[in-house]
């Protein structure tokens, strides 16, 4: 998965165009690497799913 595509999806999450983004176990590390580089990374929350997949959501309020 390319960084440009990941950024596009994360921007859609941030803008509210999509409410959540499902990431497979194989794609987790590349997606996480992009998220932690963003200024708003604390607004993203990842919810672990069975099998190592993650469901990402965006919140207007940053976690502490």
N, C-alpha and C positions, 0 to 999 in steps of 0.2 A: 504494500500500500504506500503510495507516494505522499510525501509531506504536504504537497499542495492540496491533494484531495482531503486529507485529514483536516487541514486548516479550513477548507470550505465547509465541511460537516460541522466543525466546532463553531464556526461563525453562524451557521444556521441554528445551532443549539442556542447560542448567545442571543440571537435576534428573535427567537421564539418560533421560527418557521417549522422546526421540529421540536418535539418535547423530550425525546430521549434518543440515544444512539447505542445500539447493541454492538459490542466488540467481541470477536472470538478470541479464544486463548492465544491463537497464533498471531493475532494482530495487536494484542495488548501492549507489548513493549514499544513498538513504533508509535502507537497512539499516545501512550503515556509520555514518551520523550517529547512529543510536540506540545502536549498540554502543559508540562512543567516549565516550558520555555515562555509561555504566554504570561502577560501581565495580570490577567484575570484568572490564573489557574486555581485560585482558592474558591472560585465560584463553581467549579466543576466538582461533582461528586460521583464517584464510581461505586456501584452496588454490585458486589460479587454474586455471580450466578453459579449454579451447579456445573461442575466440569471445568472451571477456570475462566469462563467468559465473564464479561463485565458490562453492566448497563450504566451508561453515563447520562447524567442530567445536569442542567445548568440552573443555578439559583441567582437571583438578583443580589442576595445577601452573601457576602463572602464568609466562609468559615474562619474561625480564629486559629 
